[in-house]
Amino acid sequence: MTDHDSEMPQQGISRRRWLVPPWPLIAGTVILLDQLTKVLAERMLDYHVPVPLLPVLNLTLSYNPGAAFSFLGDASGWQRWLFTGFALAISVFLIAWLRRLPPWDRWLTWSLSLLLGGAIGNLVDRLIHGHVIDFIHVYYDRWHYPIFNVADMAITVGVGMILFHAFFLEKRQPA
């Protein structure tokens, strides 16, 4: 057996590793963590009763029938289906994009996977409960950031990574 022959199986193994793309695992982990923390929040917290963790962080159970920052939260219920349809469309778009990414583009794979997991995590809430379950409350003195959840964090980090990629990494990649 030549040196070249001994390298062939290892190359085949490393190629097979990419036959299963990493994005379903990443998005699935986000969805699982998001749903698990929301179940725990509903079981352990009372609605709108803060549980202090740090001087700037409470756990506070809240329900958001609207979108980010409770946008359209006071609407009569039609917004549930609007945001459900929007999340479904975004999820389909992200899956199509992820399927077309080359396996070596890990940064974009991770960022889009985080977005997908967050979108589906909040979509599950809308379908099951009719609202999104939030419980992380960051504040300082009289300033309060809107209460959010793990899916919202994944979406925020994913968007930040996409922006970082667009402004700093994309220009460095070879054509």
N, C-alpha and C positions, 0 to 999 in steps of 0.2 A: 504494500500500500504506500503510495507516495504522500508527500506532505499535503499536496493539493487535495487528495482524496480524503485525508483526515479532517480537512477544514470544511468539506462539503456538508456533512450532517449538521455541524454547528451553524453554518449559514442557513440551512434549511429550517433549523429550530428557531433561529432569531426571526426569520421571515414569518414562520407560522404564528409567532407570538403576536404579530400585527394583524393576523387574519380576524381576530376579535378586537375591534377598536375599543379604546379605553372610555369613550364618552358615555356609553350606557351605564358603566359602573360608577363613574363620577356623578352623573345626573341622578342615578338611582340612590346613591349614598346621600345626596342632598335631600331627596324626597323622603327617604327613610328617617334621617335625622330631624327634618322639619316636622313630619307627621308625629314622630315619637315625642318630640318636645311639646308639641301642641296638645297631645293626649295628656301628658304629664301636667301641663299648665292647667288644663281644664279640671283635672282631678285634684290638684293640690292648691289651686288658687281660687279665691272668691272674686267675683266680677268687680272690677274697679277698686279693689282693696290692695294698696301697694304693700309689697314685702321688700323691705330694704336689704340690699346685698352690699352695696358700697355707698359712700356719700354722694355718688353721682349716678347710681344704678339701682333701679327697683325691678322686681318682677310684678307686673300688673296685668291681669287678664282683661282683655278688651276685644271687642268684635268690630270688624270694619266691613260694612256692606259696600263700601265704595272702593276706589282705587287708591293709589299713593296719596298720602296726606288726607285721606277720607274724601277724595274728590268724588262727587256725586253720591256721597254717603246718605244724604237726606232724600234722595229720589224715592219713588214709590215702589221700587222692586225691579223695574225693568233693567236697571244697571247690572244686576246679577248676570243676566243673559248676555248683555253687551260685553262685560268683562270676561265672561266664560268663553264667548266666541273669539274675542281678541286673544286670550291666552291659548286657545286651541290653534288659531292661525299662526301665532308666533312660534308655538311648539313645533308645528309641522315645518315651518320655515327653517327653524334652527336644526331640526333633524336632517332636512335636506342639505343644509349647509355643512353640517358635521360629516355627513356621509361622503361629501365631495372633498373634504380636506385631506391632504397628504398625511401619512402617519407621522412624519417628522415634525409637523407643525403643532407641537405640544402646547405652546402658549395659547394659541387660538382655540385649540381643542378644549383646554381646561376652561377658558373664559366662556365659550359658548355652552359647554356642559353645565357650568354653574348657572348660567342664565336659564337653560332648559330645566334643570332641576328645581330652581326657584319658581319658574312659571308654572310647572306642573304641581309643585307643592301647594301653591295658593289656589290653583285650579281645583284640586281635590277638595279643598275647603269650600269653595263656592258651590261645587256640585253636591257635596254632602250636607253642608250646614246653611248655605245661602249667604255666607259671609266668611271673611278671613279671620282666623284666630291669631291675635297678636298678644305678646306678653313681655317683651323687653322694653323697658322704659329708661331712657337716658335723659338726664336733666342736670342743670347747674343753677343753683339759687332759684330764681323765678322763671328761668328759661327751661322749656320742656320740648324735647324732640318727640315727634309722633311715635307712639308705641309700635313696635315692629316684631318680626319673627325671624327664624333661621332662613326661610325662603327669601325674605327681603334682603338679608345679609348676603346670600349667595348671588342674588341679582345685582346688588350694588358692587360687590367685588368683581363679578363677571364684566359689568359695564366698565369699571375702572381698568381692568386688564385689557379690554378691547381698545379703550382710548390710549392706554400706554403702548399697546401694540401698534396702533395706527400712527401715533406721533413719534415713537422712538425706535421700535423694532422693525417695522415694515421697510423703512428706508435702508436698513442694513442688510436685508436679505438679498441674495443674488437674483438677478432677473431670470 
